[in-house]
């Protein structure tokens, strides 16, 4: 009876509310966003966009960038321990969610469940999340949504600044350190930032060590920008090297436990990700009130596996060249036209002895037109149309698709088109309603088409199908935001229909004792909603309750894998010492996850659980320095639980237990450049 009441409450609430969240409060509806191919007010876009400030989120003691984003209802985290995590937008992840770095697609073979992204929040100012397909603008893979990571801003004109921060975690007896410097000379500016992180194995809620869950990483970022008359150029470099402990079933039978706080990854099995990205974004102001954007980028992604003893077995290199050409012009006072063309050329090459996908060439191009029409300054219509083409050519790769295997070299040619239509109506600052209808296309990825090998990280032998059809989504999204003096709430139900949904299905076959899985496809339906109710007791005290939930089924009536649990999150925030210049901010958060019985065939069900989190932070500002001190605690009650989107549940390994994080950030306030003063 108790569970029935809970479910009735959730399903009732899920029909009415949704949310946009900036940690402790509703994101202001007129926040400026750039993720819809243009800089504009959030309320003036028909897209469902959430804008998250990294500084305001980082006080919650996160281990990775995805952990930060998962604070937002509708966004979850597909994880392999605390180190490896991938964002999930309304039940969709991997190649169904497009991530942008410096405005270009980030492609790091994220279809592999057990591999990390190799990204952190180093040097980021905010993250913008689009819920729903944006294939019109971004081509394939943007069918679940878009995540745009935005780098930190340059300092004020003719000034310089630097900052340093350290974060310490009690559970893993580790943390990270980062530092950065940037200067703005007017026509030129630059920045450089470096970071390092290191964490030992974590302990679960039973204080049981999860052997080999350790990880470390090194990051560097730099930017050089310049302005010349009507030309602005921003040139970025990012390099990261990350190692993640390799955890698999019965690891204690294969790996002898070392010292409790050992961090060695040279002998123990681990994943290695080496990432280098160079990009150049150029904006040219043309005559007749138009703007041309030219964005070029090169990405090198090397993924390796050390299966023990230091020997590298799996070694794949994905090399990508990308471009984005975008022209925008105000046709008149009420209409703005954006025409864009983006493309990529990729090559996947195997160098290791073990191979799971073949060598291959991939090419994609997408052309789109997007028209924004304003009616009486309170109503904006947006319509877009895109056409594209993707080509995949696999090459003969020994041990993957030779004559003794089922999958031979092949080529796949996939033309596609997409449409988008939507509106936003904002008669006052208190009310905003949006709705959009869109389609999206995803060409099956290389693993789904051509995998033929053992995934030792998940102990399955996976076989692709080169005859898979393109996956198509038809989606509808509604967003309603209403604000009273003391109460804010938002509604955003969604509905997705998939043609040819691709999924990995178990079979009754086996390969030397390992279960064989094959990629199949079937039509599927998804629907759900997120909610928020935000109460403002005063300028200094606020409270929030938010709900997120969804269902996803294929046409045969079975649930799709890894549907996020329904969740209710509550938050209380207040400022202590409000009359002082540097008040203390206190936050307490309680998350309730319902048991998840809506599972795919052979998928493990997970029980309900509660998590209690809290944080206290204080800014100290003086003439020269700004200090930000934060003490946060996650899972304070040390609950032992399975998150439904954790791969560890399949190994009967619990998620992380209690963790207390101390963060200290010191910023040298912006000061004039001496060379400029002279």
BALO-304756 format. One record per residue (C-alpha): residue number from 1; chain; x, y, z. Coordinates in steps of 0.25 Angstrom, whole numbers. Example, Ala and Ser with C-alpha at 12.3 -4.5 7.8 and 13.67 -1.06 7.14 Angstrom:
<recs>
   seq   mol      xx      yy      zz
     1     A      49     -18      31
     2     A      55      -4      29
</recs>
This chain:
<recs>
   seq   mol      xx      yy      zz
     1     A       0       0       0
     2     A      11       9       3
     3     A      18       7     -10
     4     A       5       9     -17
     5     A       3      23     -11
     6     A      17      27     -15
     7     A      15      23     -29
     8     A       1      30     -30
     9     A       7      42     -25
    10     A      19      42     -35
    11     A      10      39     -47
    12     A       0      50     -43
    13     A      11      60     -41
    14     A      18      56     -53
    15     A       7      61     -62
    16     A       8      75     -57
    17     A      22      80     -55
    18     A      36      81     -60
    19     A      48      89     -57
    20     A      60      97     -61
    21     A      70      96     -50
    22     A      82     104     -46
    23     A      86      97     -34
    24     A      78     103     -23
    25     A      68     112     -31
    26     A      61     112     -44
    27     A      70     118     -55
    28     A      65     131     -59
    29     A      57     131     -71
    30     A      64     142     -78
    31     A      78     136     -76
    32     A      86     137     -89
    33     A      89     123     -96
    34     A      97     120    -109
    35     A      94     105    -111
    36     A      83     107    -122
    37     A      93     113    -132
    38     A      91     127    -127
    39     A      93     136    -115
    40     A      80     139    -109
    41     A      71     140     -97
    42     A      67     126     -92
    43     A      52     130     -92
    44     A      53     134    -106
    45     A      57     120    -111
    46     A      46     109    -114
    47     A      56      99    -109
    48     A      56      92     -95
    49     A      70      97     -90
    50     A      76      96     -77
    51     A      88     105     -73
    52     A      97     101     -62
    53     A     108     109     -56
    54     A     120     101     -52
    55     A     124     109     -40
    56     A     111     108     -34
    57     A     110      93     -36
    58     A     124      89     -32
    59     A     121      91     -17
    60     A     114      78     -17
    61     A     126      70     -17
    62     A     126      63     -31
    63     A     136      53     -36
    64     A     133      56     -51
    65     A     126      66     -61
    66     A     114      56     -63
    67     A     112      56     -48
    68     A     110      71     -48
    69     A     100      70     -59
    70     A      92      59     -53
    71     A      87      69     -42
    72     A      77      74     -53
    73     A      64      66     -53
    74     A      63      59     -66
    75     A      78      57     -67
    76     A      84      44     -61
    77     A      97      37     -60
    78     A     101      24     -67
    79     A     113      20     -58
    80     A     124      10     -56
    81     A     128      14     -42
    82     A     131      28     -38
    83     A     141      31     -50
    84     A     134      26     -62
    85     A     121      33     -65
    86     A     113      37     -77
    87     A     101      47     -78
    88     A      87      41     -80
    89     A      76      50     -85
    90     A      62      45     -83
    91     A      67      30     -84
    92     A      76      33     -96
    93     A      92      32     -95
    94     A     104      29    -103
    95     A     103      32    -118
    96     A      89      37    -116
    97     A      94      49    -108
    98     A     103      59    -115
    99     A     113      67    -108
   100     A     120      79    -113
   101     A     133      85    -110
   102     A     137      98    -115
   103     A     124      97    -124
   104     A     129      84    -130
   105     A     124      70    -128
   106     A     132      62    -118
   107     A     133      48    -123
   108     A     141      38    -115
   109     A     135      25    -118
   110     A     125      27    -106
   111     A     117      15    -110
   112     A     127       6    -102
   113     A     119       5     -88
   114     A     132       3     -80
   115     A     140      14     -85
   116     A     141      28     -79
   117     A     139      41     -87
   118     A     152      47     -83
   119     A     146      60     -79
   120     A     146      68     -67
   121     A     140      82     -62
   122     A     154      88     -63
   123     A     153     102     -69
   124     A     138     102     -72
   125     A     129     113     -69
   126     A     116     106     -71
   127     A     108      95     -78
   128     A      96      96     -87
   129     A      87      84     -88
   130     A      76      83     -99
   131     A      66      72     -97
   132     A      60      67    -109
   133     A      65      64    -124
   134     A      74      75    -131
   135     A      78      67    -143
   136     A      73      79    -152
   137     A      85      87    -147
   138     A      95      76    -143
   139     A      93      64    -152
   140     A      93      50    -147
   141     A      94      46    -132
   142     A      87      58    -127
   143     A      74      50    -125
   144     A      73      50    -110
   145     A      79      64    -108
   146     A      91      73    -108
   147     A     101      76     -97
   148     A     109      88    -100
   149     A     121      91     -91
   150     A     126     105     -91
   151     A     139     110     -87
   152     A     143     121     -77
   153     A     141     135     -81
   154     A     153     144     -84
   155     A     157     155     -73
   156     A     153     169     -74
   157     A     160     178     -84
   158     A     174     181     -82
   159     A     175     172     -69
   160     A     180     159     -64
   161     A     176     149     -54
   162     A     179     135     -48
   163     A     173     125     -39
   164     A     177     112     -32
   165     A     168     101     -26
   166     A     169      88     -18
   167     A     159      78     -15
   168     A     160      66      -5
   169     A     151      54      -4
   170     A     150      46       8
   171     A     145      33       2
   172     A     156      31      -8
   173     A     167      39       0
   174     A     169      47     -13
   175     A     165      59     -21
   176     A     170      69     -31
   177     A     178      81     -33
   178     A     177      92     -44
   179     A     182     105     -47
   180     A     180     115     -58
   181     A     185     129     -63
   182     A     179     138     -73
   183     A     181     152     -79
   184     A     174     161     -88
   185     A     182     171     -97
   186     A     170     177    -104
   187     A     173     172    -118
   188     A     179     159    -113
   189     A     176     150    -101
   190     A     181     137     -96
   191     A     179     127     -85
   192     A     186     114     -80
   193     A     180     104     -69
   194     A     186      91     -64
   195     A     180      80     -55
   196     A     183      67     -48
   197     A     174      57     -41
   198     A     177      44     -34
   199     A     168      35     -26
   200     A     169      22     -19
   201     A     159      11     -18
   202     A     145      15     -13
   203     A     137       9      -2
   204     A     122       6      -2
   205     A     112       8       8
   206     A     116      -5      16
   207     A     130       1      16
   208     A     135     -10       7
   209     A     146      -6      -3
   210     A     143      -8     -18
   211     A     156     -13     -23
   212     A     162      -6     -35
   213     A     152       6     -35
   214     A     164      16     -35
   215     A     167      26     -45
   216     A     176      38     -49
   217     A     177      48     -60
   218     A     185      60     -65
   219     A     179      72     -73
   220     A     183      84     -80
   221     A     176      95     -87
   222     A     180     107     -95
   223     A     174     118    -103
   224     A     179     129    -112
   225     A     169     139    -117
   226     A     170     152    -126
   227     A     161     163    -132
   228     A     164     170    -145
   229     A     154     179    -150
   230     A     142     171    -154
   231     A     149     157    -150
   232     A     149     150    -137
   233     A     157     137    -135
   234     A     157     128    -123
   235     A     167     116    -124
   236     A     167     105    -114
   237     A     175      93    -110
   238     A     171      83    -100
   239     A     179      70     -96
   240     A     176      60     -86
   241     A     181      47     -81
   242     A     173      38     -72
   243     A     174      24     -66
   244     A     162      17     -60
   245     A     163       4     -52
   246     A     157      -8     -60
   247     A     146     -15     -52
   248     A     140     -28     -56
   249     A     132     -39     -50
   250     A     140     -48     -40
   251     A     152     -38     -40
   252     A     157     -43     -27
   253     A     160     -56     -34
   254     A     169     -49     -44
   255     A     175     -38     -37
   256     A     182     -39     -23
   257     A     178     -28     -14
   258     A     189     -18     -11
   259     A     190      -8       0
   260     A     177      -1       3
   261     A     181      13      -2
   262     A     189       8     -13
   263     A     188      16     -26
   264     A     196       7     -36
   265     A     190       6     -50
   266     A     203       1     -57
   267     A     201     -14     -53
   268     A     186     -15     -50
   269     A     176     -15     -62
   270     A     172      -2     -66
   271     A     166       7     -78
   272     A     174      18     -83
   273     A     169      30     -91
   274     A     178      40     -98
   275     A     171      52    -104
   276     A     176      64    -112
   277     A     167      74    -118
   278     A     171      86    -126
   279     A     160      96    -131
   280     A     159     110    -137
   281     A     146     117    -137
   282     A     145     130    -146
   283     A     134     140    -147
   284     A     134     150    -158
   285     A     124     162    -159
   286     A     120     164    -173
   287     A     113     175    -180
   288     A      98     176    -181
   289     A      96     172    -166
   290     A     101     157    -167
   291     A     111     149    -159
   292     A     119     137    -164
   293     A     125     127    -155
   294     A     136     117    -159
   295     A     139     106    -149
   296     A     150      96    -151
   297     A     155      85    -142
   298     A     164      73    -141
   299     A     162      62    -131
   300     A     171      50    -127
   301     A     165      40    -118
   302     A     174      28    -114
   303     A     167      17    -105
   304     A     175       6     -99
   305     A     173      -6     -90
   306     A     184     -12     -80
   307     A     178     -25     -76
   308     A     189     -27     -65
   309     A     204     -27     -65
   310     A     205     -14     -73
   311     A     203     -21     -87
   312     A     194     -13     -96
   313     A     184     -22    -103
   314     A     173     -13    -109
   315     A     178       0    -115
   316     A     169       8    -124
   317     A     171      22    -130
   318     A     160      30    -135
   319     A     165      42    -143
   320     A     154      53    -147
   321     A     154      65    -155
   322     A     142      74    -154
   323     A     137      87    -160
   324     A     125      96    -157
   325     A     121     108    -167
   326     A     109     116    -162
   327     A     104     129    -168
   328     A      93     137    -161
   329     A      86     150    -166
   330     A      74     158    -161
   331     A      65     158    -173
   332     A      57     169    -167
   333     A      53     174    -153
   334     A      45     161    -150
   335     A      52     150    -158
   336     A      66     144    -156
   337     A      71     133    -165
   338     A      83     123    -162
   339     A      89     114    -172
   340     A      99     104    -168
   341     A     108      93    -173
   342     A     115      84    -164
   343     A     124      72    -167
   344     A     133      61    -162
   345     A     144      51    -167
   346     A     148      40    -157
   347     A     157      29    -158
   348     A     157      17    -148
   349     A     170       9    -147
   350     A     174      -3    -138
   351     A     188      -5    -133
   352     A     186     -15    -122
   353     A     186     -30    -123
   354     A     171     -30    -118
   355     A     160     -24    -127
   356     A     145     -22    -125
   357     A     142     -13    -137
   358     A     149     -12    -151
   359     A     157      -1    -157
   360     A     148       8    -164
   361     A     146      22    -171
   362     A     134      30    -167
   363     A     129      43    -174
   364     A     117      52    -171
   365     A     111      65    -176
   366     A      99      72    -172
   367     A      93      85    -178
   368     A      82      92    -171
   369     A      73     105    -172
   370     A      67     111    -159
   371     A      57     123    -159
   372     A      54     131    -147
   373     A      41     139    -148
   374     A      37     149    -137
   375     A      22     153    -136
   376     A      19     166    -127
   377     A      32     163    -119
   378     A      25     153    -110
   379     A      23     142    -119
   380     A      35     135    -127
   381     A      33     124    -137
   382     A      45     115    -141
   383     A      45     106    -153
   384     A      57      98    -159
   385     A      60      87    -170
   386     A      73      79    -171
   387     A      78      69    -181
   388     A      90      61    -179
   389     A      98      48    -183
   390     A     107      39    -176
   391     A     116      28    -182
   392     A     123      17    -174
   393     A     134       8    -180
   394     A     140      -3    -172
   395     A     153      -9    -176
   396     A     158     -23    -175
   397     A     163     -25    -161
   398     A     170     -38    -156
   399     A     162     -45    -145
   400     A     150     -37    -147
   401     A     144     -38    -160
   402     A     153     -48    -168
   403     A     147     -60    -176
   404     A     145     -69    -163
   405     A     136     -58    -157
   406     A     122     -54    -159
   407     A     124     -40    -162
   408     A     131     -36    -175
   409     A     136     -23    -179
   410     A     125     -14    -184
   411     A     120       0    -188
   412     A     108       7    -183
   413     A     102      20    -190
   414     A      91      27    -182
   415     A      85      40    -188
   416     A      75      46    -177
   417     A      67      59    -175
   418     A      61      65    -162
   419     A      50      76    -159
   420     A      48      85    -147
   421     A      37      94    -143
   422     A      34     101    -130
   423     A      29     114    -124
   424     A      32     121    -111
   425     A      21     131    -105
   426     A      25     140     -93
   427     A      15     151     -90
   428     A      22     155     -77
   429     A      34     151     -69
   430     A      24     142     -60
   431     A      20     133     -71
   432     A      26     126     -83
   433     A      21     114     -91
   434     A      29     107    -102
   435     A      26      95    -111
   436     A      33      88    -122
   437     A      32      76    -131
   438     A      45      70    -138
   439     A      51      58    -144
   440     A      64      52    -143
   441     A      73      42    -150
   442     A      84      33    -144
   443     A      92      24    -153
   444     A      96      12    -145
   445     A     110      13    -140
   446     A     122       5    -143
   447     A     120      -5    -132
   448     A     105      -7    -135
   449     A     109     -10    -150
   450     A     122     -17    -149
   451     A     126     -21    -135
   452     A     131     -36    -134
   453     A     139     -38    -121
   454     A     139     -40    -106
   455     A     136     -28     -97
   456     A     144     -33     -85
   457     A     140     -21     -77
   458     A     125     -26     -78
   459     A     128     -41     -80
   460     A     120     -42     -93
   461     A     123     -45    -107
   462     A     116     -35    -116
   463     A     113     -37    -131
   464     A     108     -25    -140
   465     A      99     -25    -152
   466     A     103     -17    -164
   467     A      88     -18    -169
   468     A      83      -9    -158
   469     A      74       2    -163
   470     A      75      16    -159
   471     A      69      20    -145
   472     A      59      31    -146
   473     A      52      38    -135
   474     A      39      47    -136
   475     A      38      55    -123
   476     A      29      66    -117
   477     A      33      75    -105
   478     A      25      84     -97
   479     A      30      94     -87
   480     A      22     103     -78
   481     A      28     112     -67
   482     A      20     121     -58
   483     A      25     130     -46
   484     A      18     136     -35
   485     A      24     145     -24
   486     A      28     133     -15
   487     A      25     121     -24
   488     A      31     116     -37
   489     A      28     104     -45
   490     A      30      98     -59
   491     A      24      87     -67
   492     A      31      80     -78
   493     A      25      66     -83
   494     A      31      59     -95
   495     A      28      48    -105
   496     A      37      41    -114
   497     A      34      30    -124
   498     A      46      22    -130
   499     A      46      15    -143
   500     A      56       4    -143
   501     A      61       6    -129
   502     A      75      -1    -128
   503     A      77      -9    -115
   504     A      87     -20    -111
   505     A      79     -33    -108
   506     A      84     -46    -101
   507     A      84     -59    -109
   508     A      85     -74    -105
   509     A      98     -75    -112
   510     A     112     -75    -105
   511     A     126     -73    -109
   512     A     136     -81    -101
   513     A     126     -79     -89
   514     A     124     -64     -91
   515     A     109     -61     -94
   516     A     107     -55    -108
   517     A      99     -43    -110
   518     A      94     -38    -124
   519     A      89     -24    -128
   520     A      75     -23    -132
   521     A      64     -13    -135
   522     A      50     -10    -133
   523     A      40       2    -132
   524     A      39       8    -118
   525     A      32      18    -110
   526     A      36      27     -99
   527     A      29      37     -91
   528     A      30      44     -77
   529     A      32      58     -70
   530     A      41      65     -60
   531     A      35      75     -50
   532     A      40      86     -40
   533     A      33      94     -30
   534     A      42     105     -24
   535     A      37     113     -12
   536     A      44     126      -9
   537     A      42     128       6
   538     A      50     141       5
   539     A      62     147      -2
   540     A      71     138       6
   541     A      63     125       8
   542     A      58     116      -3
   543     A      53     101      -4
   544     A      51      92     -16
   545     A      45      79     -19
   546     A      46      73     -33
   547     A      42      60     -40
   548     A      47      53     -52
   549     A      41      40     -58
   550     A      39      33     -71
   551     A      36      20     -78
   552     A      41      13     -90
   553     A      36       1     -98
   554     A      38      -6    -111
   555     A      26     -10    -119
   556     A      27     -24    -114
   557     A      24     -19    -100
   558     A      37     -20     -94
   559     A      44      -9     -87
   560     A      57      -3     -93
   561     A      70      -5     -84
   562     A      75       5     -74
   563     A      62      13     -72
   564     A      66      23     -60
   565     A      58      21     -47
   566     A      47      31     -44
   567     A      53      41     -35
   568     A      49      52     -25
   569     A      59      62     -21
   570     A      57      72     -10
   571     A      66      84      -7
   572     A      67      95       4
   573     A      76     106       3
   574     A      79     118      12
   575     A      89     130      14
   576     A      94     131      28
   577     A     100     145      32
   578     A      92     152      21
   579     A      96     166      26
   580     A     111     163      25
   581     A     119     165      12
   582     A     122     150      12
   583     A     110     142      16
   584     A     111     127      18
   585     A     103     118       8
   586     A      97     106      14
   587     A      90      95       6
   588     A      83      82       9
   589     A      78      72      -1
   590     A      70      59       0
   591     A      69      50     -12
   592     A      59      39     -13
   593     A      60      28     -24
   594     A      48      19     -26
   595     A      51       4     -28
   596     A      52       1     -43
   597     A      44     -11     -48
   598     A      42      -6     -62
   599     A      54     -14     -67
   600     A      58     -20     -80
   601     A      59     -35     -82
   602     A      70     -41     -72
   603     A      73     -27     -66
   604     A      74     -26     -51
   605     A      64     -19     -44
   606     A      68      -9     -33
   607     A      61      -5     -19
   608     A      58       8     -14
   609     A      68      17      -6
   610     A      70      31       0
   611     A      82      39      -1
   612     A      85      51       8
   613     A      95      62       4
   614     A      99      75       9
   615     A     109      86       7
   616     A     113      99      13
   617     A     122     110       6
   618     A     127     124       8
   619     A     133     134      -1
   620     A     143     143       5
   621     A     147     155      -3
   622     A     158     166       0
   623     A     165     176      -9
   624     A     174     166     -16
   625     A     169     152     -14
   626     A     156     144     -14
   627     A     154     131      -6
   628     A     144     121      -8
   629     A     143     110       3
   630     A     134      99       2
   631     A     131      87      11
   632     A     121      77       5
   633     A     116      63       9
   634     A     110      53       0
   635     A     102      40       4
   636     A     104      45      19
   637     A      96      33      24
   638     A     106      23      17
   639     A      94      16      10
   640     A      98       4       2
   641     A      90       4     -11
   642     A      90       0     -26
   643     A      88      12     -35
   644     A      79       6     -47
   645     A      89      12     -57
   646     A     101       7     -50
   647     A     108      -5     -58
   648     A     113      -9     -45
   649     A     100     -15     -40
   650     A     102     -26     -50
   651     A     114     -30     -42
   652     A     107     -28     -28
   653     A     116     -16     -25
   654     A     109      -4     -18
   655     A     111      10     -21
   656     A     120      19     -13
   657     A     117      21       1
   658     A     119      34      10
   659     A     129      44       4
   660     A     133      57      10
   661     A     139      68       1
   662     A     147      80       4
   663     A     149      90      -7
   664     A     158     102      -6
   665     A     159     112     -18
   666     A     168     125     -18
   667     A     166     135     -29
   668     A     175     147     -31
   669     A     166     158     -34
   670     A     167     164     -48
   671     A     178     175     -48
   672     A     183     184     -59
   673     A     194     179     -69
   674     A     206     187     -67
   675     A     210     187     -81
   676     A     196     194     -84
   677     A     198     204     -73
   678     A     211     209     -79
</recs>
